Amino acid sequence: MAEKIESSREGGIDAPTRHALDWTNPDFYNQDKIDEELYRTFEICHGCRRCVSLCDAYPTLFDLIDESPSYDIDTVEKSDYNKVVDECYMCDLCYQTKCPYVPPHPWALDFPHLMLRAKAKKFKDKKDGLQKRIRNKLLSSTDFTMKYGSIPLVDVTINTLNGSQIVRKPLEGLLGIHAKADLPKFKSNNLKKRVEQLTNSVDKVQANESTTGKVMVFGTCYCNYSVPEVGEDLFTVFRHNNIQTELMQQEKCCGMPKFELGDLESVKKAKEYNAPRFLEAINDGYDIVAAVPSCVLMFKQELPLMFPDDEGLQKIKSRIFDPFEYLSLRDKDGLLKKDFKKEFDKISYQAACHQRVQNIGPKTKEILSLIPGAEIDMIERCSGHDGTYAVKKESHETSIKIRKPVVGKVERFDPKTFTSDCPMAAKHVGNGVTTETETVLHPMSILKDAYGL
């Protein structure tokens, strides 16, 4: 049997803390040390099993243990550890919402960052086959794919091909991208072009204790080139509320797709490009806002943990906001307009994982609840999309299984509108909902419609 870990009390009244990610230390990539920490962590998880409903990493782990000769971690083959690692998509919910053994508990578990460490080792050693490595590079190189895929005529061609099963079925065999996975649409009428056409009129910029009233929007790959209408609606709503709103003219991907892959050197390169531009905007009196929760989380949490001595990142961390967090902070001082022109009915709202783990509270629900007639049913379950997880051949069906409880709750509530802070999650869940009355809108688009803008 496995050696038992010395017991210690669960939880405690101390606030959770998080250790820096020591990714430049050579031991970070030492396979023996990684396996040793995986063993220790898996043994603790085996005795707890509190996170079993979050993702497929935990059922995979517990099946390996329960089907082993000793029914314990000591007879699970180390070569099978990566089966667990591959099912973790870095949602961070186990650390932030479930695990009773995170620091300052003496066991100091950090399951997501341990999975990241194993992914980083796997990436560095090129353990995946050539097909997967090409596929993963393509899916995670969003600066390239989004920018060039949205060139006029190219966007129409790619969108048409992506919608054809005649094309998608061979693509599944060639690259391992599931034929039925919903891929992002490319739009040549990008966010930059749309913002140039908007009226830039703000009556009077007014700061309060928490915000400057001036916002630089980090457009992000997805909002720039795939759902620019979401970014456009953000501009419209913010300017309606007398927030001076500008678009970052030079930016790269936040780095989350590379982070989830374990390609930490590419994350560093993206940080080195973006951080000086963010700091320039902050020094000019702007706050930073991004419509995609994952992009905010990178600068609020993951990058500061990767580079704990970078004072610039600490400054960015304090000045980057989720858009509804920003509106909520302004509302505290009466700086959010309530001049709604349209009523809404039942709204089913899935709180995106990467927004939940920012620990800002249900700000989207809070703001949407101000709309006349709005009845909000908030769902705190993962959508199952999770970056590139839902589009991969090997994990697409699992993503459908993970989204099932969310789809079920939406259908039972039978709303007029379904929404999520994450555009990809919204589409993934919306595709699974069968009720005819359901419409998928981003929360910012709901707010814009309610204002009658």
C-alpha positions as CSV (number, residue, x, y, z in Angstrom):
1,M,0.0,0.0,0.0
2,A,1.0,3.6,-0.5
3,E,2.8,5.4,2.3
4,K,0.2,7.4,4.2
5,I,0.7,11.2,4.4
6,E,0.7,12.6,7.8
7,S,-2.7,14.0,8.6
8,S,-3.5,17.7,9.0
9,R,-6.7,19.5,9.6
10,E,-8.8,20.5,6.6
11,G,-9.3,24.0,5.5
12,G,-9.0,26.7,8.2
13,I,-9.9,30.3,8.6
14,D,-6.8,31.7,6.8
15,A,-7.3,33.2,3.4
16,P,-5.8,31.0,0.5
17,T,-2.5,32.1,-0.8
18,R,-0.6,31.0,-3.9
19,H,3.1,30.4,-4.4
20,A,5.0,31.8,-7.4
21,L,5.4,29.5,-10.3
22,D,9.1,28.6,-10.2
23,W,9.3,27.8,-13.9
24,T,12.9,29.0,-14.5
25,N,14.3,26.6,-11.9
26,P,15.8,23.5,-13.7
27,D,14.1,21.3,-11.1
28,F,10.7,22.5,-12.5
29,Y,11.4,20.2,-15.5
30,N,13.0,17.3,-13.6
31,Q,10.8,14.3,-14.4
32,D,11.6,12.4,-11.2
33,K,10.6,15.4,-9.1
34,I,7.5,15.9,-11.2
35,D,6.5,12.3,-10.7
36,E,7.2,12.6,-7.0
37,E,4.9,15.6,-6.6
38,L,2.2,14.0,-8.8
39,Y,2.3,10.9,-6.6
40,R,2.0,13.0,-3.4
41,T,-0.9,15.1,-4.8
42,F,-2.7,12.2,-6.3
43,E,-2.6,10.3,-3.0
44,I,-4.2,13.3,-1.2
45,C,-6.8,13.7,-4.0
46,H,-7.6,10.0,-3.7
47,G,-8.5,10.4,0.0
48,C,-10.7,13.4,-0.7
49,R,-12.4,13.2,-4.1
50,R,-14.2,16.5,-3.5
51,C,-13.4,17.8,-7.1
52,V,-14.7,14.7,-9.0
53,S,-17.5,16.7,-10.7
54,L,-15.4,19.6,-12.0
55,C,-13.6,18.1,-15.1
56,D,-12.5,14.7,-16.4
57,A,-9.0,14.9,-14.8
58,Y,-10.4,13.6,-11.5
59,P,-12.6,10.8,-12.8
60,T,-9.6,9.7,-14.9
61,L,-7.3,9.7,-11.8
62,F,-9.8,7.9,-9.6
63,D,-10.5,5.2,-12.3
64,L,-6.8,4.6,-12.5
65,I,-6.6,4.1,-8.8
66,D,-9.8,2.1,-8.4
67,E,-8.7,-0.3,-11.2
68,S,-5.2,-0.7,-9.9
69,P,-4.1,-4.0,-8.2
70,S,-3.9,-2.4,-4.7
71,Y,-6.8,0.1,-5.3
72,D,-4.2,2.8,-4.3
73,I,-1.8,5.2,-6.1
74,D,1.2,3.0,-5.4
75,T,0.2,0.5,-8.2
76,V,-0.7,3.1,-10.8
77,E,1.9,3.2,-13.5
78,K,3.7,6.5,-13.7
79,S,3.3,6.3,-17.5
80,D,-0.4,6.7,-16.9
81,Y,0.0,10.0,-15.0
82,N,-0.2,12.0,-18.2
83,K,-3.7,10.6,-18.8
84,V,-4.7,12.8,-15.9
85,V,-2.6,15.7,-17.0
86,D,-4.1,15.7,-20.5
87,E,-7.6,16.1,-19.1
88,C,-6.8,19.3,-17.1
89,Y,-7.6,22.4,-19.1
90,M,-6.5,24.9,-16.4
91,C,-9.9,26.2,-15.4
92,D,-8.5,26.7,-11.9
93,L,-11.8,25.9,-10.2
94,C,-10.4,23.1,-8.1
95,Y,-7.9,25.5,-6.5
96,Q,-10.2,28.4,-6.1
97,T,-13.6,26.7,-5.2
98,K,-13.1,23.2,-3.9
99,C,-9.7,22.1,-2.6
100,P,-9.3,22.4,1.2
101,Y,-5.6,21.7,1.1
102,V,-4.3,24.8,-0.8
103,P,-1.7,27.1,0.9
104,P,-1.5,28.1,3.8
105,H,-2.5,24.5,4.6
106,P,0.7,22.5,5.2
107,W,0.0,20.1,2.4
108,A,0.1,23.2,0.0
109,L,-1.6,21.6,-3.0
110,D,-1.8,23.4,-6.3
111,F,-3.3,20.9,-8.7
112,P,-3.6,23.2,-11.7
113,H,0.0,24.5,-11.5
114,L,1.2,20.9,-11.0
115,M,-0.6,19.9,-14.2
116,L,0.9,22.9,-15.9
117,R,4.4,21.8,-14.7
118,A,3.8,18.3,-16.2
119,K,2.4,19.9,-19.4
120,A,5.5,22.1,-19.7
121,K,7.8,19.1,-19.3
122,K,5.8,17.2,-21.9
123,F,5.9,20.2,-24.3
124,K,9.7,20.7,-23.8
125,D,10.4,17.0,-24.5
126,K,8.0,16.9,-27.5
127,K,6.3,13.8,-26.1
128,D,3.2,14.3,-28.2
129,G,3.3,12.9,-31.7
130,L,3.9,15.1,-34.7
131,Q,0.2,15.4,-35.6
132,K,-0.7,16.6,-32.2
133,R,2.2,19.0,-32.0
134,I,1.2,20.6,-35.4
135,R,-2.4,20.7,-34.3
136,N,-1.6,22.3,-30.9
137,K,0.7,24.9,-32.5
138,L,-2.0,25.8,-35.0
139,L,-4.7,26.1,-32.4
140,S,-2.5,28.1,-29.9
141,S,-1.0,30.5,-32.4
142,T,-4.0,32.8,-32.4
143,D,-2.1,35.9,-33.4
144,F,-1.3,34.2,-36.7
145,T,-4.5,32.3,-37.4
146,M,-6.9,35.1,-36.4
147,K,-5.0,37.9,-38.2
148,Y,-4.5,36.1,-41.5
149,G,-7.8,34.2,-41.4
150,S,-9.7,37.5,-41.2
151,I,-8.2,38.9,-44.4
152,P,-11.0,39.9,-46.8
153,L,-12.2,36.9,-49.0
154,V,-9.9,34.6,-47.0
155,D,-12.3,34.9,-44.1
156,V,-15.3,33.9,-46.3
157,T,-13.3,31.0,-47.8
158,I,-12.2,29.6,-44.4
159,N,-15.6,30.0,-42.8
160,T,-17.2,28.2,-45.8
161,L,-14.7,25.3,-45.6
162,N,-15.0,25.0,-41.9
163,G,-18.7,24.6,-42.2
164,S,-18.4,21.7,-44.7
165,Q,-18.3,18.2,-43.4
166,I,-16.7,17.2,-46.7
167,V,-13.7,19.2,-45.6
168,R,-13.9,18.7,-41.8
169,K,-13.9,14.9,-41.9
170,P,-10.5,14.7,-43.6
171,L,-9.2,17.5,-41.4
172,E,-10.1,15.4,-38.4
173,G,-7.9,12.6,-39.6
174,L,-5.1,14.9,-40.8
175,L,-4.9,17.3,-37.7
176,G,-7.0,15.8,-35.0
177,I,-9.6,18.6,-35.0
178,H,-13.0,17.1,-34.4
179,A,-15.2,17.3,-37.4
180,K,-18.2,18.4,-35.4
181,A,-16.4,20.9,-33.2
182,D,-17.6,24.5,-33.7
183,L,-14.6,26.5,-34.9
184,P,-14.3,30.3,-34.6
185,K,-15.6,32.4,-37.4
186,F,-13.2,34.8,-39.0
187,K,-14.4,38.4,-39.7
188,S,-12.6,40.9,-42.0
189,N,-14.8,43.7,-40.5
190,N,-12.7,43.5,-37.4
191,L,-12.9,45.4,-34.1
192,K,-10.5,48.2,-35.2
193,K,-12.5,49.0,-38.3
194,R,-15.8,49.0,-36.3
195,V,-14.4,51.3,-33.6
196,E,-13.3,53.8,-36.2
197,Q,-17.0,54.0,-37.3
198,L,-18.3,54.6,-33.8
199,T,-19.2,58.0,-32.4
200,N,-16.7,59.0,-29.8
201,S,-18.7,61.3,-27.6
202,V,-18.3,61.4,-23.8
203,D,-19.9,64.2,-21.9
204,K,-17.4,64.4,-19.0
205,V,-14.8,61.9,-17.8
206,Q,-15.2,61.3,-14.0
207,A,-12.9,59.2,-11.9
208,N,-13.8,57.6,-8.6
209,E,-11.9,55.8,-5.9
210,S,-11.4,52.6,-7.9
211,T,-11.4,53.7,-11.6
212,T,-10.0,56.5,-13.7
213,G,-13.0,56.7,-16.1
214,K,-10.6,56.2,-19.0
215,V,-10.3,52.7,-20.4
216,M,-7.9,51.2,-22.9
217,V,-9.5,48.1,-24.3
218,F,-7.3,45.0,-24.8
219,G,-9.1,43.7,-27.9
220,T,-7.7,40.2,-27.7
221,C,-7.5,37.8,-30.7
222,Y,-11.0,36.6,-30.3
223,C,-12.7,40.0,-29.9
224,N,-10.6,41.6,-32.6
225,Y,-11.2,39.0,-35.3
226,S,-13.9,36.5,-34.4
227,V,-16.6,38.3,-32.3
228,P,-15.8,42.0,-33.0
229,E,-19.5,42.8,-32.3
230,V,-18.8,42.0,-28.6
231,G,-16.0,44.5,-28.5
232,E,-18.1,47.0,-30.4
233,D,-20.9,46.6,-27.9
234,L,-18.4,47.2,-25.0
235,F,-17.3,50.5,-26.6
236,T,-21.0,51.5,-27.0
237,V,-22.0,50.7,-23.5
238,F,-18.9,52.2,-21.9
239,R,-19.1,55.5,-23.9
240,H,-22.8,55.7,-23.1
241,N,-21.7,55.7,-19.4
242,N,-19.2,58.5,-20.0
243,I,-16.2,56.3,-19.9
244,Q,-13.5,57.4,-22.3
245,T,-12.8,54.2,-24.2
246,E,-9.9,53.6,-26.7
247,L,-8.6,50.5,-28.4
248,M,-5.1,49.2,-27.8
249,Q,-3.5,49.7,-31.2
250,Q,-0.6,47.2,-30.8
251,E,-1.1,44.0,-29.0
252,K,-0.4,40.3,-29.1
253,C,-2.3,37.3,-27.7
254,C,-2.5,37.3,-23.9
255,G,-0.7,34.0,-23.9
256,M,-3.4,31.8,-22.4
257,P,-3.5,29.2,-25.3
258,K,0.3,28.8,-25.0
259,F,0.0,28.7,-21.2
260,E,-2.5,25.8,-21.3
261,L,-0.2,24.0,-23.7
262,G,2.8,24.3,-21.4
263,D,4.7,26.5,-23.8
264,L,6.0,28.9,-21.2
265,E,8.7,30.5,-23.3
266,S,6.0,31.7,-25.8
267,V,4.0,33.1,-22.9
268,K,7.1,35.1,-21.8
269,K,7.5,36.5,-25.3
270,A,3.8,37.6,-25.4
271,K,4.2,39.2,-22.0
272,E,7.4,41.1,-23.1
273,Y,5.4,42.6,-26.0
274,N,2.2,43.4,-24.2
275,A,3.4,44.6,-20.8
276,P,5.2,47.8,-21.9
277,R,2.2,48.8,-24.0
278,F,-0.2,48.2,-21.0
279,L,2.1,50.2,-18.7
280,E,2.3,53.1,-21.2
281,A,-1.5,53.3,-21.2
282,I,-1.7,53.0,-17.4
283,N,0.9,55.8,-17.0
284,D,-1.3,57.9,-19.3
285,G,-4.2,57.5,-16.9
286,Y,-6.0,54.6,-18.5
287,D,-7.4,51.4,-16.9
288,I,-7.2,48.2,-18.9
289,V,-10.3,46.2,-19.8
290,A,-10.7,43.0,-21.8
291,A,-14.0,41.3,-22.7
292,V,-12.6,37.8,-22.6
293,P,-12.2,36.5,-19.0
294,S,-9.1,34.3,-19.8
295,C,-7.2,37.4,-21.1
296,V,-7.9,39.3,-17.9
297,L,-7.0,36.3,-15.7
298,M,-3.6,36.0,-17.4
299,F,-2.6,39.5,-16.2
300,K,-4.4,39.3,-12.9
301,Q,-3.0,36.0,-11.8
302,E,-0.9,33.8,-14.1
303,L,1.7,36.3,-15.4
304,P,2.3,37.8,-11.9
305,L,2.8,34.3,-10.6
306,M,5.2,33.5,-13.4
307,F,7.1,36.7,-12.9
308,P,6.7,37.6,-9.2
309,D,9.6,40.2,-9.3
310,D,8.2,42.1,-12.2
311,E,6.9,45.4,-10.7
312,G,5.3,46.4,-14.0
313,L,3.2,43.3,-14.0
314,Q,2.1,44.0,-10.4
315,K,1.0,47.4,-11.5
316,I,-0.9,46.0,-14.5
317,K,-2.5,43.4,-12.1
318,S,-4.0,46.3,-10.1
319,R,-5.3,48.2,-13.1
320,I,-6.8,45.5,-15.4
321,F,-10.5,44.7,-15.0
322,D,-13.3,42.5,-16.2
323,P,-15.8,44.8,-17.9
324,F,-18.7,44.1,-15.6
325,E,-16.4,44.5,-12.6
326,Y,-15.5,47.9,-13.9
327,L,-19.1,48.9,-14.4
328,S,-19.9,47.7,-10.9
329,L,-17.1,49.7,-9.3
330,R,-18.4,52.8,-11.1
331,D,-22.0,52.0,-10.0
332,K,-21.0,52.3,-6.3
333,D,-20.6,56.0,-6.8
334,G,-23.7,56.4,-9.0
335,L,-21.7,56.5,-12.2
336,L,-23.6,53.8,-14.1
337,K,-26.6,55.0,-16.0
338,K,-30.0,53.3,-15.5
339,D,-31.8,54.8,-18.5
340,F,-32.9,51.5,-19.9
341,K,-35.2,51.5,-22.8
342,K,-36.0,47.8,-23.2
343,E,-37.1,45.1,-20.8
344,F,-35.7,41.6,-20.7
345,D,-37.4,38.4,-19.5
346,K,-35.7,35.2,-18.2
347,I,-31.9,35.2,-18.8
348,S,-29.9,32.0,-18.2
349,Y,-26.3,33.1,-17.3
350,Q,-23.3,30.7,-17.2
351,A,-20.5,32.3,-15.2
352,A,-17.3,31.6,-17.1
353,C,-14.7,29.6,-15.1
354,H,-11.9,32.2,-15.7
355,Q,-14.1,35.0,-14.5
356,R,-15.2,33.0,-11.4
357,V,-11.6,32.4,-10.3
358,Q,-10.8,36.1,-10.4
359,N,-12.7,36.3,-7.1
360,I,-14.5,39.5,-8.0
361,G,-18.0,38.1,-7.3
362,P,-21.0,37.7,-9.7
363,K,-20.6,41.2,-11.2
364,T,-22.2,40.3,-14.5
365,K,-25.3,39.0,-12.8
366,E,-25.3,42.1,-10.5
367,I,-25.3,44.5,-13.5
368,L,-27.8,42.5,-15.7
369,S,-30.2,42.3,-12.7
370,L,-30.6,46.1,-13.0
371,I,-32.4,45.7,-16.4
372,P,-36.1,46.0,-16.0
373,G,-37.9,42.6,-16.0
374,A,-34.7,40.6,-16.0
375,E,-34.8,37.3,-14.1
376,I,-31.3,35.9,-13.9
377,D,-30.6,32.2,-13.3
378,M,-26.9,31.9,-12.7
379,I,-25.1,28.6,-13.5
380,E,-21.8,28.0,-11.8
381,R,-20.7,25.0,-13.8
382,C,-18.1,24.6,-16.5
383,S,-19.3,24.9,-20.1
384,G,-16.9,22.2,-21.3
385,H,-15.4,24.3,-24.0
386,D,-12.2,25.3,-22.2
387,G,-10.0,26.9,-24.8
388,T,-9.0,24.3,-27.3
389,Y,-10.3,21.3,-25.3
390,A,-13.6,21.1,-27.1
391,V,-12.2,21.2,-30.6
392,K,-9.7,18.4,-30.2
393,K,-10.6,15.0,-31.6
394,E,-9.6,13.2,-28.4
395,S,-11.5,15.4,-26.0
396,H,-14.5,16.8,-27.9
397,E,-17.0,14.1,-26.7
398,T,-15.8,14.6,-23.1
399,S,-16.5,18.4,-23.5
400,I,-20.1,17.5,-24.6
401,K,-20.4,15.4,-21.4
402,I,-19.1,18.2,-19.2
403,R,-21.5,20.8,-20.7
404,K,-24.5,18.5,-20.3
405,P,-25.5,19.7,-16.7
406,V,-25.3,23.3,-18.0
407,V,-27.5,22.6,-21.0
408,G,-29.9,20.7,-18.7
409,K,-30.2,23.7,-16.4
410,V,-30.8,26.1,-19.3
411,E,-33.5,23.9,-20.7
412,R,-35.3,23.5,-17.4
413,F,-35.2,27.3,-16.8
414,D,-36.5,27.8,-20.4
415,P,-35.1,31.4,-20.8
416,K,-35.6,33.9,-23.5
417,T,-31.9,34.5,-23.6
418,F,-28.7,32.5,-22.7
419,T,-25.5,34.3,-22.0
420,S,-21.9,33.7,-20.8
421,D,-19.0,36.1,-20.3
422,C,-16.9,33.7,-22.5
423,P,-18.0,33.9,-26.1
424,M,-16.7,30.4,-26.8
425,A,-18.5,28.9,-23.8
426,A,-21.7,30.7,-24.9
427,K,-21.6,29.2,-28.4
428,H,-20.7,25.7,-27.1
429,V,-23.6,25.6,-24.6
430,G,-26.0,27.3,-27.1
431,N,-25.2,24.6,-29.6
432,G,-26.4,22.0,-27.1
433,V,-29.6,23.7,-26.1
434,T,-32.7,22.4,-27.9
435,T,-35.4,24.8,-26.7
436,E,-36.7,27.0,-29.4
437,T,-37.1,30.2,-27.3
438,E,-33.4,30.4,-26.5
439,T,-31.2,33.2,-28.0
440,V,-27.5,33.4,-27.4
441,L,-26.1,36.9,-26.6
442,H,-23.0,38.2,-24.8
443,P,-23.8,40.0,-21.5
444,M,-22.5,43.3,-23.0
445,S,-24.8,42.9,-26.0
446,I,-27.7,42.4,-23.6
447,L,-26.8,45.6,-21.8
448,K,-26.5,47.5,-25.0
449,D,-29.9,46.3,-26.2
450,A,-31.4,47.2,-22.8
451,Y,-30.1,50.7,-23.2
452,G,-31.6,50.9,-26.6
453,L,-28.3,51.7,-28.3
